[in-house]
Amino acid sequence: MPIREILTYPDPFLKRVAKPVTEFGPALDELIADMADTMWDEPGIGLAATQIGVDLQLFVYDLEVSRDHERVGVVCNPKFTLMEGEESDEEGCLSVPGYTAAVKRSARVVMEARDRSGNPIKVDATGLLARMFQHETDHLNGILFIERLSPLKRGMFIRRFKKLQARGDA
């Protein structure tokens, strides 16, 4: 499947709140395959549709980077019904290349969503899975992980980014 271009900060499309997935079928399956191949090409462990300019509440994930289409996770229209605890860990993002920072997230989440066929799913997650679910769902709500940083760290990122832009490296 074709590798799609990943939008990067500060592309305004990344600020959009995505629309729910309402049509399930072959066209969605093709998009999912493209997204998985794009994610693995980087490589990443998750990719939201908004990161490739598609206005849908959809993300794919593969924590093991298996490169196996049968094993890729697919989440449509995610909603958290429980978010508890707090932990901080390092995050990066395919839409913010070359930058990582510690981000506070809920330690445990329960997420309800739809799978690639439109069937309801419910996942109780902790650790990296919970973190990735929150990160990718943020994308679907127009939020980048840098917006979860303290004002000081976010300011440091923006200054660094502007320097890279001025040099033509961003």
C-alpha positions as CSV (number, residue, x, y, z in Angstrom):
1,M,0.0,0.0,0.0
2,P,1.2,3.6,-0.6
3,I,3.1,5.4,2.1
4,R,1.3,8.6,3.0
5,E,2.9,11.9,3.8
6,I,2.8,12.6,7.6
7,L,1.9,16.2,8.4
8,T,4.2,17.9,10.8
9,Y,4.0,20.7,13.3
10,P,2.8,23.5,12.7
11,D,0.5,22.2,9.9
12,P,-3.0,23.7,10.8
13,F,-4.7,20.4,9.9
14,L,-3.2,18.8,13.0
15,K,-5.4,21.2,15.1
16,R,-8.7,19.9,13.6
17,V,-11.1,17.8,15.6
18,A,-11.8,14.7,13.5
19,K,-15.2,13.5,12.4
20,P,-16.6,10.1,13.5
21,V,-16.1,7.1,11.2
22,T,-19.6,6.2,9.9
23,E,-18.7,4.0,6.9
24,F,-17.0,0.7,7.4
25,G,-15.8,-1.4,4.5
26,P,-13.3,-1.7,1.7
27,A,-12.4,2.0,1.5
28,L,-11.7,2.1,5.2
29,D,-9.7,-1.1,5.0
30,E,-7.5,0.4,2.3
31,L,-6.9,3.5,4.4
32,I,-6.0,1.3,7.4
33,A,-3.5,-0.6,5.3
34,D,-2.0,2.7,4.1
35,M,-1.8,4.0,7.6
36,A,-0.1,0.9,8.9
37,D,2.5,0.9,6.2
38,T,3.1,4.6,6.8
39,M,3.5,4.0,10.5
40,W,5.9,1.2,10.0
41,D,7.9,3.1,7.4
42,E,8.9,5.8,10.0
43,P,8.9,3.6,12.3
44,G,6.2,4.4,14.8
45,I,3.9,2.5,17.1
46,G,0.8,4.5,16.4
47,L,-0.6,6.8,13.7
48,A,-3.8,8.9,13.7
49,A,-5.7,9.6,10.5
50,T,-5.4,13.3,11.1
51,Q,-1.6,13.0,10.9
52,I,-2.0,12.1,7.2
53,G,-4.6,14.7,6.5
54,V,-7.7,12.4,6.8
55,D,-10.5,13.9,8.8
56,L,-11.6,10.8,10.6
57,Q,-11.6,9.5,14.2
58,L,-9.3,6.6,13.4
59,F,-5.9,5.4,14.5
60,V,-3.8,2.3,14.0
61,Y,-1.2,0.9,16.3
62,D,1.4,-1.8,16.7
63,L,3.4,-1.7,19.9
64,E,5.7,-4.5,18.6
65,V,6.3,-3.0,15.2
66,S,5.4,-6.4,13.8
67,R,4.8,-5.1,10.2
68,D,2.0,-7.7,10.1
69,H,-1.3,-6.3,8.8
70,E,-3.2,-9.0,10.6
71,R,-1.8,-7.8,14.0
72,V,-2.2,-4.1,13.6
73,G,-4.7,-2.6,16.1
74,V,-7.5,-0.4,14.7
75,V,-9.5,2.1,16.7
76,C,-12.4,4.1,15.4
77,N,-14.4,6.7,17.4
78,P,-12.6,6.3,20.7
79,K,-14.1,7.5,24.0
80,F,-12.5,7.1,27.4
81,T,-15.0,5.9,30.1
82,L,-12.3,5.7,32.8
83,M,-9.0,7.6,33.3
84,E,-7.2,7.1,36.6
85,G,-3.8,7.6,38.2
86,E,-1.0,9.6,36.7
87,E,2.4,8.8,35.4
88,S,5.0,10.6,33.4
89,D,7.1,9.1,30.7
90,E,9.0,10.1,27.5
91,E,6.9,10.6,24.4
92,G,7.7,11.4,20.8
93,C,5.5,12.0,17.8
94,L,5.8,11.4,14.1
95,S,4.3,14.9,13.6
96,V,6.9,16.5,15.8
97,P,10.0,14.7,14.4
98,G,13.3,14.8,16.4
99,Y,11.7,16.0,19.7
100,T,10.8,14.0,22.8
101,A,9.7,15.1,26.3
102,A,8.2,13.7,29.5
103,V,4.4,13.9,29.4
104,K,2.0,13.3,32.2
105,R,-0.8,10.9,31.3
106,S,-3.4,8.7,33.1
107,A,-1.8,5.5,34.3
108,R,-4.9,3.4,33.4
109,V,-7.7,4.0,30.9
110,V,-10.8,2.2,29.7
111,M,-11.6,3.0,26.1
112,E,-14.7,2.2,24.2
113,A,-14.5,2.4,20.4
114,R,-15.3,0.6,17.2
115,D,-13.1,-1.9,15.3
116,R,-12.4,-1.8,11.6
117,S,-15.7,-3.6,10.9
118,G,-17.7,-1.2,13.1
119,N,-18.1,-3.7,16.0
120,P,-17.9,-2.2,19.5
121,I,-14.7,-2.8,21.5
122,K,-13.8,-2.0,25.0
123,V,-10.2,-2.0,26.2
124,D,-8.8,-1.7,29.7
125,A,-5.2,-0.5,29.3
126,T,-2.2,0.4,31.4
127,G,1.5,1.2,30.6
128,L,2.6,1.9,27.0
129,L,-0.8,0.9,25.6
130,A,-2.7,3.4,27.8
131,R,-0.2,6.1,26.9
132,M,-0.5,5.4,23.2
133,F,-4.3,5.4,23.3
134,Q,-4.3,8.8,25.0
135,H,-1.6,10.2,22.6
136,E,-3.5,9.1,19.4
137,T,-6.9,10.1,20.7
138,D,-5.4,13.6,21.4
139,H,-4.5,13.7,17.7
140,L,-8.2,13.1,16.8
141,N,-9.1,16.0,19.1
142,G,-6.6,18.4,17.5
143,I,-4.0,18.2,20.4
144,L,-0.3,17.5,19.9
145,F,1.7,16.1,22.8
146,I,3.7,19.4,23.1
147,E,0.5,21.0,24.3
148,R,0.6,18.7,27.3
149,L,4.0,20.1,28.3
150,S,4.5,22.7,31.0
151,P,4.5,26.3,29.7
152,L,8.3,26.4,30.3
153,K,9.0,23.2,28.3
154,R,6.5,24.2,25.5
155,G,8.2,27.6,25.3
156,M,11.6,25.9,25.0
157,F,10.3,23.7,22.2
158,I,8.8,26.7,20.3
159,R,12.0,28.7,20.5
160,R,14.0,25.7,19.3
161,F,11.6,25.1,16.4
162,K,11.7,28.8,15.4
163,K,15.6,28.6,15.3
164,L,15.4,25.5,13.1
165,Q,12.9,27.3,10.8
166,A,15.1,30.4,10.6
167,R,18.0,28.1,9.5
168,G,15.7,26.3,7.0
169,D,16.0,23.0,8.9
170,A,12.3,22.7,9.9
